[in-house]
Amino acid sequence: MQICDVIRQRIIDGRLDPGSSLPSSRNYAIELGVSRTSVVSAFEQLKAEGYLKARQGSGCFVSPTGNLDKVGKTRIKHKGGSQSDSWETSKPIKQSGAADMRLFPYRQWAQCVTRVARESPESLVQTVDPFGDPKLRESIAQYLFDWRGMEVSPKQILITAGSIDALEICVRTLLCDGDHIGLENPGYRPLRNFVKQEGFSPVWLSVDQHGARVPTANTNTTPPKMVVLTPSHQFPLGGAMSPERRAGFISWAEKTNSWIIEDDYDSEFRYAGKPIPALTGLDWSGRSIYVGSFAKIFSTGLRLGFLVSPPDLQAEFSQTLSRFTSRASSSMQRVLSEFMDNGMFYRHIRRVRRIYGERRKTLIDCLDAELNHIISYDDYHAGMQFVARLPEGYDDVLVTQAAREAGFFVSALSDHYAGKNKQHGLLIDFCGYQNDEITKNVSVLREVLEQLDPLYFTNNQSSLPNS
């Protein structure tokens, strides 16, 4: 419904012109971090309402007729009483673990854009190095040294269009047809969908209190040639991988000639103690590749990330880029470097980490006060969302549906599991909500949980109970 509402409103406002095409359902789903089924259902609903039409083999397009004739186009009033077509700030599609863009330092960012446009305007439209803007790679190398304890050369850094793009580059460089990829279970759903979409078979790595388990020799399964891990803060359960388990993965990769992809997607947000060292920084074998993204610090709209390759692999990655080219946008790379070098990046991280920490405390206090008789949780003092486990009998998917209908966006923990052995719980965001919004949302969640009878979930899996 969120996808439907946003697309419908943009068509009504005239921001999507008649005849313009929509992205493919697969790409749109990956970009939003939702299932493809959700996007397909939204497109089908909009086609039924007359806002979209499909062309065989070409995708979906904005319809020039239908319900739009009844609605007309919206005009926005500006100061002075004049009217003109304008972009309107629409309510964003809520995504799990998204940054609060109300905290983004827009004015400081604009200053960096202006400075780069004045001093090196060519960098806004082109980059001479396929690995990315040299100055940004230097800035990232310094950032990794300051915040993650990693000593890397800028030459090892490759700018990507995000973490999924980084993984695709690694797959194209290091894997062959028929190779298997080890994925954490539970884990990141878009990553799971990407692996299956590319035709690789996943090997599920179960997760315990020490992190993902190291693959073991098993005659019934093919060992993975690559594993993708979140050792600093496991998604979605939270928690950090133990030193023994980290050493175990490094030894395994060295013995089996395999690769470790370390996805360090939100390591900046740790609210107690010192940051946990990156696994790649401890790798003595040179079998680890570090992947980072700016989506959690800024927003997914920036579409920039990076990977750090071992020195011996730089030629192989260069060859991959020469075959497939880079997808990372060049326009904001030098601007981001300016933002980092001037210290604005670090001030922004410190500020939002303090605010997110306060919101996290508010969420925990509210859960303890209103839901301690229903939910349980492990507090890892890190991350951008909170896992609340539900008692036996609750179906978290149906609870999620009921909560969203009541106005509170939560995600089902079971959706992140592969196979039948699933834990049921809720992924509760706190970074994207102010303290008063968090208090209201927990009250909504309490009402939803108390109105739903767990016995109902056991016997009825297709619909929500009547309130």
Secondary structure, 3 states (H helix, E strand, C coil): CHHHHHHHHHHHCCCCCCCCECCCHHHHHHHHCCCHHHHHHHHHHHHHHCCEEEECCCEEEECCCCCHHHHCCCCEECCCCCEECCCCCCCCCCCCCCCCHHHCCHHHHHHHHHHHHHHCHHHHCCCCCCCCCHHHHHHHHHHHHHHHCCCCCHHHEEEECCHHHHHHHHHHHHCCCCCEEEEEECCCHHHHHHHHHCCCEEEEEEEECCEECCCCCCCCCCCCCEEEECCCCCCCCCCCCCHHHHHHHHHHHHHHCCEEEEECCCCCCECCCCCCCCHHHHCCCCCEEEEEECCCCCCHHHCCEEEECCHHHHHHHHHHHHHHCCCCCCCCHHHHHHHHHCCHHHHHHHHHHHHHHHHHHHHHHHHHHHCCCCCECCCCCECCEEEEECCCCCCHHHHHHHHHHCCCCEEEHHHHCCCCCCCCEEEEECCCCCHHHHHHHHHHHHHHHHHCCHHHHHHCCCCCCCC
